């Protein structure tokens, strides 16, 4: 079942997101960033702030009372930003991620937003190809990867984001 996350979900979401992106547990799935970055992907405080902000929505995919997937959706002007798409590492390739993308498209349509945009680390080729198979296109735009004490690059590889987008409908 896909529903909107509430403040009480922040801890469980934090555990899910960090387990899917960083550390040994993330290596059970194919979307890990553990070979690129150390540190946390997010924090419980950051998620609490995200959930509390009226322009943000985190959708959660719950099965047997456990959150197994989520996605952050942020209304930005005339588009919907999609981020933190997460599926439990043990359940990746089960269709949960695709269902979350479909729900994001429905949400964009409800808000009358004609496209969804996202940023993906440029060296994550397999993930970029997955998004392309799901209708997203490379805009050609690039953004610098933010330096912080949370996202700690493992190597000297220069990281950057590519901007992907999908048109939901034409205005």
N, C-alpha and C positions, 0 to 999 in steps of 0.2 A: 504494500500500500504506500502511495506517495502522498505526503502531507507536508504542511509548512512546519518547520522547526520552531520551537519556542525556547525561551531562555533556559528552561530546565534541561534542554538537550545539549547544552554547550559542552559539558564534560564528555559525554559519550561521542559527540561529533569530533571533539578534539582528539580523543583516543583513536577513532576511526581514521581521520585524515592523516595524522602522524604515522599510524601503522601502515597506511597505504603508500606513503610517499618517501618515508625515511626509515633507516635502520634495517635490521635483519628481517623483520616481519614483512617489510615491503618487497623483499626479493622473492616472495612466494607468488607475486603477481607480475604482470609485464609493464606496469606503469610506474615503477619505482624511479625515484631520483637519487637513490642511495649511492650510486656510482658518481654522481655529480656534486651533491651537496650534503653537508653535515648539518647538525642542529635540527631545529623543529620546522615543520611546514607552517604551523600556526600555533596559537596558544588559546587556552580557555578564555582568557580576558578578551583577546581579539575577536573570538567568535561571539562572545556576549555582546560586545560593542556592535558587531555586524548585525546580529539578530535584532538589537534594539533600534537600529537606524531605520526610519520609515521607507527609505528608497531601496532597501535591501530585502531579499527574501532568500532563505535557505530552504530548499526542498529536501526532505529526507525520505529515503526508501526504507520502510520498516517491514521486517519479516519475523514472525514469532516474537514480537515485542523487542526486537533488537534492530538498531539502525545499521543497515548494511551498505547504504549508499547515500550520497548527498550531492548537491550542486548549489553554488552561490549564484544568484541572479540579482543584478543591479541595474535599475533603470537609469540610463545616462542619455539625456537629451532625446534624440529620436532613435535610439537603439537600446538593446538589452545586452549588458555585459554578462558573460558566463564565465565563472571561475570555480576553482576547487572541485571540479567534478571528481568524485571519489567513489570507488567501489572496494569493498573489503577484498584484500589480496586473494583470499581463498575462493572468492566468487567472481573474479574477473573472467571475462569471456562467457558469462552466463546470460547476457542480455540486459542486465541491470543498467549499465551505462547508457545503452541505446534508449532505454525507457526514460531515463533521466533527461536525455537530449530531447526526446519527443515532448516531454512535459514542459521543458523550457520553451519550446516552440509554441506550444499552446498558450503558455503564460505571455509570451511576446505578442501573440495575436490578440489576446484579451486586452492587453495594454495598448493595442493598436500601434505597436512598434514594428517597423518593416524589416529589421534585420537584427541578428545576434552577432556580437563580436567577442573575441577572446584573444588572449595571448598565451603562447606556448613556447617553452625554451627551445631555441632553434635546433639544438643537437638531438632533440627527442623525436627522431625521424619516424619511428614506428607509431608513435602517438599522433603525429601530424598526419600520417597516412590514414590512420583510423578516422580522424576528423574529416579528412577529404572524402573518404568513402561514405561518410554520413552527410555530405553536401556542403562542407565548409571549403572555402577557397582562400589561398594565400593572397593578401591584399598587396604584398610587396613592402608594406610598412614594417619597420623594425623599431624596437624600443630597448633602451639599455636595461640590463638586469640590475635590480636594486641591490646595492651593497648594504648589508646589515649584520648585526650580531646574531640574527636568527637564521638567515640563509647564508651558510658558510661554504663557499666553493672548495672542493677537494683538490682540484688541480689548477694550473695556471690557464686552463682553457677559458677563453673570453666568452662569457655567456651573454646572450641577448634573447629577447622575445621576438617572435614573429607574430604578426596580427592576422588572425583568421576571421572570416565572416561568412555568414549564410543569410541570404535574402529569404525572408519568410513570405513576403508579398510586396508588390510594388504599390507605392502611394499613388 
